[in-house]
Amino acid sequence: MIFVARVPPPAAPPRRGEDEVVEGSLLVAELGAAAGVAVWRALRDARSWRARGAPPDAQGRLGALRGVRLPQELWAPLAVFACLGDGIGAGDEARLLHASRRIAGWAESNRAWRTALAWEALIASQWPGRNGRRSV
């Protein structure tokens, strides 16, 4: 007697939007709702800004950030990215890089490994040659 196993076809690769949802949910699970959403939005804004060469279309993020309960060390770097939506600071790459490093450093010191990795990957891909680790 021969048994034939039916193997389902491989799942289709996730679409970009699904990847973002998964990444966002992982950051929220790691950091908690308020900080996770704020950090994920900043990450998405940074990627969007670098990919399009223009600030993301996300006005009002700074005002929304003011109502979020965040660790003190995250407020300033997240505010840098929230200002991108209002067109403030988009040309100041050194400031954006520094804010990215501060978020990555904070995540690493708090053992939020997924968050640290996501920000380190952003730094490495968006600022090649300037991603050497320094204390911030």
Backbone as ProteinMPNN parsed JSONL, in Angstrom:
{"seq_chain_A": "MIFVARVPPPAAPPRRGEDEVVEGSLLVAELGAAAGVAVWRALRDARSWRARGAPPDAQGRLGALRGVRLPQELWAPLAVFACLGDGIGAGDEARLLHASRRIAGWAESNRAWRTALAWEALIASQWPGRNGRRSV", "coords_chain_A": {"N_chain_A": [[0.84, -1.159, 0.0], [0.591, 2.199, -0.811], [1.103, 5.322, 0.542], [0.094, 8.582, 0.019], [1.073, 11.719, 0.703], [-0.445, 14.803, 1.026], [0.87, 17.819, 0.339], [0.599, 21.079, 1.278], [0.628, 23.974, -0.863], [3.388, 26.331, -0.843], [3.138, 29.155, 1.298], [2.197, 32.374, 0.148], [4.562, 35.012, -0.204], [4.66, 37.531, 2.351], [2.988, 40.659, 1.891], [4.238, 44.029, 1.631], [2.813, 45.717, 3.397], [1.825, 43.885, 5.242], [4.198, 43.033, 6.397], [4.935, 45.346, 7.759], [2.876, 45.524, 9.637], [3.337, 43.242, 11.155], [5.921, 43.809, 12.15], [5.328, 46.147, 13.591], [3.539, 45.12, 15.507], [5.241, 43.437, 16.904], [7.037, 45.279, 18.046], [5.282, 46.715, 19.674], [4.49, 44.673, 21.405], [6.898, 44.232, 22.655], [7.607, 46.697, 23.839], [5.352, 47.739, 25.023], [2.096, 49.256, 24.781], [1.847, 52.2, 24.416], [4.538, 53.278, 24.16], [5.52, 51.48, 22.259], [3.914, 51.898, 19.938], [4.55, 54.594, 19.422], [7.344, 54.447, 18.955], [7.4, 52.722, 16.763], [5.953, 54.229, 14.852], [7.735, 56.365, 14.528], [9.887, 54.997, 13.418], [8.761, 54.105, 11.002], [8.224, 56.626, 9.855], [10.831, 57.596, 9.55], [11.894, 55.767, 7.71], [10.159, 56.214, 5.561], [10.684, 58.9, 4.989], [13.373, 58.781, 4.152], [13.148, 57.087, 1.934], [11.431, 58.443, 0.168], [12.557, 60.919, 0.036], [11.44, 63.122, 1.045], [9.597, 64.725, 3.694], [7.454, 62.591, 5.682], [3.918, 62.234, 5.161], [2.44, 63.116, 7.665], [1.132, 64.896, 9.502], [0.728, 66.554, 12.643], [1.811, 64.748, 14.411], [3.592, 65.459, 16.455], [1.989, 66.785, 18.335], [0.319, 64.647, 19.008], [2.183, 62.99, 20.167], [2.78, 64.301, 22.497], [0.756, 63.615, 24.223], [1.322, 61.044, 24.978], [2.479, 58.63, 27.22], [5.728, 58.251, 27.891], [9.019, 56.774, 28.314], [11.416, 58.944, 29.735], [13.889, 59.185, 28.371], [13.25, 58.647, 25.743], [11.634, 60.642, 24.749], [12.71, 63.072, 23.551], [14.254, 62.119, 21.206], [12.152, 60.862, 19.798], [10.491, 63.018, 19.361], [11.943, 64.422, 17.472], [11.524, 62.866, 15.154], [8.75, 63.025, 15.018], [8.423, 65.656, 14.32], [9.121, 65.619, 11.657], [6.847, 65.076, 10.146], [5.586, 67.5, 10.103], [7.234, 68.864, 8.504], [9.502, 69.855, 9.666], [12.905, 70.027, 10.258], [13.722, 68.178, 8.334], [15.935, 68.381, 6.707], [18.116, 68.101, 8.298], [20.287, 65.941, 8.637], [22.234, 65.003, 10.428], [21.075, 65.407, 12.911], [18.852, 63.695, 12.719], [20.13, 61.237, 12.443], [21.462, 61.141, 14.903], [19.241, 61.074, 16.653], [18.171, 58.617, 15.895], [20.224, 56.898, 16.711], [20.085, 57.323, 19.471], [17.577, 56.242, 20.127], [17.996, 53.555, 19.371], [20.098, 52.93, 21.13], [18.831, 53.304, 23.614], [16.908, 51.282, 23.455], [18.53, 49.012, 23.36], [19.833, 49.158, 25.859], [17.688, 48.671, 27.472], [17.089, 46.12, 26.961], [15.411, 45.614, 24.809], [15.41, 43.988, 22.308], [14.432, 43.516, 19.654], [13.536, 46.023, 18.914], [15.908, 47.513, 19.126], [17.405, 46.246, 17.12], [15.855, 46.829, 14.839], [16.16, 49.627, 14.666], [18.956, 49.843, 14.468], [19.317, 48.565, 12.029], [18.005, 50.377, 10.37], [19.717, 52.599, 10.651], [22.096, 51.548, 9.559], [21.295, 51.078, 6.922], [20.354, 53.541, 5.979], [22.233, 55.49, 6.497], [24.879, 54.786, 5.336], [28.242, 54.02, 6.095], [28.301, 55.815, 8.138], [27.472, 54.551, 10.322], [28.876, 53.594, 12.436], [29.209, 52.452, 15.748], [28.68, 54.562, 18.435], [28.862, 56.09, 21.628], [25.955, 57.673, 22.853]], "CA_chain_A": [[0.0, 0.0, 0.0], [1.355, 3.444, -0.916], [0.427, 6.486, 1.101], [0.49, 9.832, -0.621], [0.774, 12.871, 1.57], [-0.706, 16.047, 0.322], [1.623, 18.932, 0.911], [0.0, 22.325, 0.795], [1.59, 24.846, -1.553], [3.984, 27.298, 0.077], [2.381, 30.395, 1.471], [2.71, 33.513, -0.618], [5.326, 35.911, 0.666], [3.821, 38.628, 2.838], [3.108, 41.954, 1.225], [4.936, 45.029, 2.433], [1.936, 46.163, 4.471], [1.773, 42.842, 6.262], [5.48, 43.09, 7.11], [4.884, 46.484, 8.676], [1.973, 45.195, 10.728], [4.034, 42.279, 12.006], [6.972, 44.528, 12.859], [4.684, 47.028, 14.572], [2.992, 44.343, 16.625], [6.367, 42.954, 17.704], [7.548, 46.39, 18.85], [4.276, 46.996, 20.705], [4.578, 43.602, 22.402], [8.161, 44.364, 23.38], [7.719, 47.964, 24.575], [4.078, 48.174, 25.587], [1.268, 49.924, 23.78], [2.142, 53.612, 24.137], [5.901, 53.441, 23.653], [5.665, 50.664, 21.058], [3.308, 52.586, 18.794], [5.331, 55.805, 19.151], [8.635, 54.057, 18.377], [7.128, 52.165, 15.439], [5.618, 55.341, 13.954], [8.974, 57.085, 14.229], [10.648, 54.146, 12.509], [8.098, 54.196, 9.693], [8.444, 57.975, 9.33], [12.232, 57.696, 9.125], [12.03, 54.995, 6.467], [9.407, 56.908, 4.521], [11.417, 60.122, 4.642], [14.573, 58.428, 3.389], [12.767, 56.469, 0.661], [10.795, 59.435, -0.701], [13.341, 62.149, -0.036], [10.587, 64.205, 1.547], [8.988, 64.348, 4.977], [6.234, 61.792, 5.563], [2.67, 62.98, 5.276], [1.932, 62.7, 8.98], [1.032, 66.1, 10.322], [0.109, 66.431, 13.952], [2.424, 63.698, 15.23], [4.196, 66.02, 17.665], [0.894, 66.979, 19.28], [-0.117, 63.33, 19.484], [3.249, 62.45, 21.005], [2.713, 64.963, 23.814], [-0.217, 62.933, 25.065], [1.742, 59.663, 25.206], [3.363, 58.427, 28.374], [6.941, 57.617, 27.382], [10.222, 56.931, 29.125], [12.016, 60.264, 29.533], [14.982, 59.119, 27.404], [12.719, 58.512, 24.387], [10.803, 61.753, 24.304], [13.409, 63.981, 22.63], [14.494, 61.557, 19.875], [10.885, 60.631, 19.102], [9.993, 64.331, 18.928], [12.655, 64.75, 16.225], [10.828, 62.208, 14.052], [7.381, 63.551, 14.947], [8.502, 66.944, 13.624], [9.249, 65.384, 10.218], [5.522, 65.158, 9.55], [5.259, 68.916, 9.928], [8.253, 69.449, 7.642], [10.524, 70.499, 10.486], [14.129, 69.271, 10.471], [13.952, 67.123, 7.345], [17.241, 68.524, 6.088], [19.172, 67.978, 9.302], [20.575, 64.508, 8.723], [23.005, 64.693, 11.642], [20.101, 65.343, 14.017], [18.06, 62.486, 12.538], [21.009, 60.12, 12.758], [21.666, 61.14, 16.356], [17.991, 60.615, 17.271], [18.083, 57.178, 15.632], [21.177, 56.228, 17.595], [19.589, 57.392, 20.854], [16.496, 55.265, 20.272], [18.617, 52.23, 19.332], [20.837, 52.759, 22.378], [17.863, 53.128, 24.696], [16.306, 49.95, 23.318], [19.525, 48.01, 23.743], [20.057, 49.208, 27.309], [16.49, 48.143, 28.115], [16.937, 44.753, 26.463], [14.354, 45.551, 23.8], [16.295, 43.592, 21.216], [13.811, 43.721, 18.332], [13.528, 47.467, 18.666], [17.301, 47.92, 18.876], [17.793, 45.726, 15.818], [15.156, 47.584, 13.797], [16.784, 50.952, 14.531], [20.325, 49.66, 13.957], [19.181, 48.261, 10.595], [17.696, 51.648, 9.715], [20.946, 53.402, 10.636], [23.033, 50.942, 8.616], [20.819, 51.193, 5.545], [20.09, 54.919, 5.574], [23.442, 56.296, 6.634], [26.035, 53.897, 5.2], [29.513, 54.669, 6.385], [28.179, 56.641, 9.341], [26.742, 53.744, 11.291], [29.736, 53.083, 13.508], [28.572, 52.622, 17.061], [29.272, 55.525, 19.345], [27.959, 56.352, 22.754], [25.122, 58.856, 22.61]], "C_chain_A": [[0.903, 1.247, 0.0], [0.498, 4.579, -0.359], [0.966, 7.735, 0.419], [0.081, 10.973, 0.308], [0.552, 14.101, 0.705], [0.015, 17.167, 1.057], [1.01, 20.219, 0.386], [1.059, 23.172, 0.089], [2.177, 25.857, -0.566], [3.145, 28.568, 0.139], [3.019, 31.495, 0.64], [3.513, 34.414, 0.315], [4.451, 37.069, 1.124], [4.038, 39.9, 2.031], [3.757, 42.937, 2.169], [4.076, 45.492, 3.609], [1.841, 45.156, 5.601], [3.065, 42.813, 7.072], [5.469, 44.208, 8.145], [3.999, 46.187, 9.876], [2.645, 44.224, 11.694], [5.111, 42.995, 12.815], [6.377, 45.432, 13.935], [4.152, 46.265, 15.766], [4.101, 43.789, 17.51], [6.936, 44.063, 18.584], [6.572, 46.751, 19.967], [4.335, 45.933, 21.8], [5.828, 43.762, 23.255], [8.184, 45.592, 24.291], [6.453, 48.37, 25.319], [3.366, 49.051, 24.571], [1.736, 51.335, 23.441], [3.521, 53.786, 23.519], [6.089, 52.664, 22.35], [5.107, 51.335, 19.824], [4.119, 53.829, 18.431], [6.658, 55.471, 18.475], [8.435, 53.504, 16.967], [6.776, 53.265, 14.439], [6.864, 56.125, 13.561], [9.825, 56.293, 13.237], [10.066, 54.198, 11.102], [8.305, 55.559, 9.062], [9.867, 58.129, 8.803], [12.442, 56.944, 7.814], [11.347, 55.702, 5.308], [10.152, 58.149, 4.053], [12.62, 59.801, 3.782], [14.206, 57.864, 2.019], [12.222, 57.506, -0.318], [11.62, 60.692, -0.871], [12.56, 63.364, 0.43], [9.999, 63.765, 2.877], [7.734, 63.506, 4.759], [5.002, 62.681, 5.716], [1.977, 62.56, 6.566], [1.853, 63.906, 9.904], [0.342, 65.812, 11.642], [0.732, 65.374, 14.842], [3.027, 64.254, 16.513], [3.129, 66.254, 18.723], [0.405, 65.669, 19.857], [0.917, 62.726, 20.43], [3.207, 63.055, 22.406], [1.744, 64.271, 24.762], [0.162, 61.503, 25.428], [2.691, 59.608, 26.39], [4.567, 57.599, 27.935], [8.053, 57.685, 28.407], [10.896, 58.256, 28.763], [13.087, 60.254, 28.434], [14.495, 59.037, 25.956], [12.044, 59.765, 23.869], [11.511, 62.631, 23.273], [13.692, 63.343, 21.269], [13.201, 61.266, 19.108], [10.277, 61.939, 18.615], [10.676, 64.772, 17.636], [11.912, 64.139, 15.038], [9.385, 62.668, 13.924], [7.362, 64.872, 14.192], [8.641, 66.772, 12.113], [7.906, 65.546, 9.516], [5.065, 66.581, 9.321], [6.304, 69.629, 9.076], [9.372, 70.141, 8.397], [11.723, 69.564, 10.615], [14.439, 68.204, 9.452], [15.33, 67.214, 6.707], [18.401, 68.312, 7.033], [19.488, 66.502, 9.542], [21.348, 64.136, 9.98], [22.073, 64.549, 12.84], [19.266, 64.066, 13.938], [18.877, 61.24, 12.859], [21.223, 60.01, 14.266], [20.411, 60.629, 17.081], [17.827, 59.111, 17.079], [19.014, 56.403, 16.553], [20.702, 56.235, 19.045], [18.476, 56.38, 21.089], [17.072, 53.85, 20.288], [19.369, 51.942, 20.628], [19.923, 52.539, 23.567], [17.278, 51.718, 24.651], [17.286, 48.87, 23.764], [19.739, 47.994, 25.255], [18.863, 48.685, 28.09], [16.14, 46.741, 27.626], [15.725, 44.574, 25.543], [15.049, 45.25, 22.477], [15.703, 43.8, 19.839], [13.835, 45.195, 17.954], [14.936, 47.953, 18.345], [17.737, 47.468, 17.486], [17.131, 46.508, 14.68], [15.807, 48.949, 13.576], [18.215, 50.85, 14.032], [20.294, 49.346, 12.463], [18.861, 49.53, 9.818], [18.958, 52.497, 9.581], [21.91, 52.862, 9.582], [22.592, 51.138, 7.17], [20.681, 52.639, 5.085], [21.308, 55.827, 5.636], [24.671, 55.396, 6.507], [27.334, 54.667, 5.427], [29.492, 55.522, 7.637], [27.509, 55.856, 10.455], [27.629, 53.147, 12.365], [29.135, 53.393, 14.858], [29.377, 53.588, 17.899], [28.322, 55.674, 20.517], [27.221, 57.635, 22.461], [24.633, 59.418, 23.909]], "O_chain_A": [[1.877, 1.308, 0.752], [-0.658, 4.764, -0.738], [2.177, 7.897, 0.271], [-1.091, 11.15, 0.642], [1.303, 14.369, -0.233], [-0.215, 17.413, 2.241], [0.916, 20.418, -0.825], [2.244, 23.09, 0.411], [1.539, 26.199, 0.43], [2.533, 28.984, -0.845], [4.236, 31.53, 0.459], [3.176, 34.557, 1.491], [3.595, 37.538, 0.374], [5.14, 40.171, 1.554], [3.818, 42.702, 3.376], [4.59, 45.642, 4.718], [1.783, 45.526, 6.774], [3.04, 42.594, 8.283], [5.938, 44.031, 9.269], [4.33, 46.554, 11.003], [2.531, 44.372, 12.91], [5.204, 42.81, 14.029], [6.872, 45.472, 15.061], [4.294, 46.706, 16.907], [3.932, 43.681, 18.725], [7.282, 43.82, 19.74], [6.992, 47.059, 21.083], [4.24, 46.254, 22.985], [5.812, 43.459, 24.448], [8.723, 45.531, 25.396], [6.495, 49.264, 26.164], [3.976, 49.528, 23.614], [1.997, 51.628, 22.274], [3.647, 54.389, 22.453], [6.753, 53.149, 21.434], [5.75, 51.345, 18.774], [4.351, 54.089, 17.251], [7.053, 56.144, 17.523], [9.23, 53.795, 16.073], [7.247, 53.239, 13.302], [7.028, 56.503, 12.401], [10.415, 56.868, 12.322], [10.803, 54.321, 10.124], [8.539, 55.649, 7.857], [10.085, 58.716, 7.744], [13.105, 57.449, 6.909], [11.892, 55.779, 4.207], [10.236, 58.414, 2.853], [12.865, 60.479, 2.785], [14.896, 58.142, 1.038], [12.525, 57.449, -1.51], [11.41, 61.453, -1.816], [12.984, 64.502, 0.226], [9.912, 62.569, 3.157], [7.03, 63.684, 3.765], [5.059, 63.746, 6.33], [1.048, 61.753, 6.555], [2.457, 63.912, 10.977], [-0.517, 64.935, 11.736], [0.225, 65.123, 15.935], [2.982, 63.595, 17.551], [3.349, 65.949, 19.895], [0.11, 65.578, 21.049], [0.563, 62.033, 21.383], [3.557, 62.395, 23.384], [1.908, 64.342, 25.98], [-0.597, 60.82, 26.114], [3.587, 60.441, 26.532], [4.448, 56.408, 27.644], [8.042, 58.555, 29.278], [10.93, 58.633, 27.592], [13.184, 61.202, 27.655], [15.257, 59.331, 25.036], [11.898, 59.929, 22.657], [10.945, 62.902, 22.214], [13.4, 63.966, 20.248], [13.167, 61.412, 17.887], [9.62, 61.97, 17.574], [10.054, 65.424, 16.797], [11.692, 64.812, 14.031], [8.849, 62.696, 12.816], [6.392, 65.176, 13.499], [8.312, 67.689, 11.36], [7.84, 66.093, 8.415], [4.245, 66.839, 8.441], [6.27, 70.852, 8.94], [10.112, 70.935, 7.817], [11.566, 68.42, 11.041], [15.337, 67.391, 9.673], [15.842, 66.209, 6.213], [19.557, 68.342, 6.611], [19.025, 65.898, 10.509], [21.135, 63.06, 10.539], [22.264, 63.672, 13.682], [19.0, 63.429, 14.957], [18.373, 60.301, 13.474], [21.172, 58.917, 14.831], [20.516, 59.839, 18.02], [17.394, 58.409, 17.993], [18.634, 55.373, 17.109], [20.897, 55.257, 19.766], [18.436, 55.732, 22.134], [16.683, 53.033, 21.123], [19.287, 50.837, 21.163], [20.194, 51.698, 24.424], [17.167, 51.047, 25.677], [16.911, 47.928, 24.463], [19.817, 46.925, 25.859], [19.005, 48.297, 29.25], [15.035, 46.247, 27.851], [15.104, 43.512, 25.512], [15.249, 46.133, 21.642], [16.415, 44.226, 18.931], [14.12, 45.554, 16.812], [15.133, 48.717, 17.4], [18.372, 48.23, 16.756], [17.775, 46.812, 13.675], [15.986, 49.378, 12.436], [18.65, 51.692, 13.247], [21.154, 49.812, 11.715], [19.388, 49.737, 8.725], [19.229, 53.049, 8.514], [22.474, 53.629, 8.802], [23.428, 51.343, 6.289], [20.876, 52.926, 3.904], [21.395, 56.816, 4.908], [25.429, 55.253, 7.466], [27.486, 55.812, 5.001], [30.544, 55.912, 8.145], [27.029, 56.44, 11.427], [27.188, 52.286, 13.126], [28.609, 54.484, 15.077], [30.591, 53.451, 18.051], [27.124, 55.414, 20.401], [27.781, 58.573, 21.893], [23.916, 60.418, 23.918]]}, "name": "protein", "num_of_chains": 1, "seq": "MIFVARVPPPAAPPRRGEDEVVEGSLLVAELGAAAGVAVWRALRDARSWRARGAPPDAQGRLGALRGVRLPQELWAPLAVFACLGDGIGAGDEARLLHASRRIAGWAESNRAWRTALAWEALIASQWPGRNGRRSV"}
